[in-house]
């Protein structure tokens, strides 16, 4: 792998300022959707982005926010490529994202997608508010495609869980 | 390049286009049906679930219809294909255009399609055409989740009350006749199979059957008898339900061509 040029490093830093529109405490790098940044010189900057879910409406907002942030920083020509393969997985969330999600009231994915334990039923999801493991799934789907709805039977609060996929 | 490969070149874009519509239209029409539930489902959680599954299906359709529009050339787009085609040009499975009726019908239809999509996407990942292989690798992760949801509900309804059992069994009896089409290749599929672009749907039958039987047994439901094949949605021959669905879905673009947000 070729080391990032100073220009590419600058772009990576700018991308860290682009929030996910649905979970704005995470930036697009922490969300794990930025696949590459390439300085193509006279042809401008190319950024490869993977959609989290095939139909996620945030995908287009992310693409336009990336362009807007880079234009603002003086990059005139920016291209965002949609990268489908390999498919995005919740394993690509940055470690820092997990703590941020918890602070925000969303339980991070409970285990790796490749974990052999996945063969043995549901993982235990910890309440992001009181850390209790006494939680129940209310619904497999929630306010955005990437989350499920849970409730805590200790503190009785409902919360969202970032699905393993 | 060999003579044979060179000869294939002008044929393949059209084969890919028709196969993209075959798979994509099934996702698109089911997405529209699921969207009809928004604001009407029995509970908020199920409203969200059906909308989210519909959104995933719409995502699959958008990738495939965008690809089909590219292959078609000119200035056509995914929107033209979704909003300006006539019913006979849609190549979806007849099953997905069947009306929602009630929550039981909707869940049975979803369950039968989810089990079929698992077989399809598992094999389509090996497609000789990268666009299909990439989409299948992405979509199968979502489909596994859909199947968990729909099979869970089938067990709850089938092995639930007398009323829920009766309704879901009658939905199964009504929809079973549309399943045979899932395993018989249409002309568009035959061409794509010959070029290594598509898997043969006949190869889905055994896996689909055992998956479906396992859940039906747990749900205390009876598998209906197979009926003679009489549905040809994948050939563009549709039930009247598709026309009504499209009348609603296409109304805005047909009435105000080129209208934008």
Interface residues (C-beta under 8 A of the other chain):
Chain A: X51 X53 X54 X55 X56 X57 X84 X85 X86 X87 X88 X89 X138 X139 X140 X141 X142 X143 X145 X149 X163 X165
Chain B: X45 X46 X48 X49 X51 X52 X53 X55 X56 X57 X58 X59 X60 X62 X63 X130 X133 X134 X135 X137 X138 X139 X141 X142 X145 X148 X149 X152
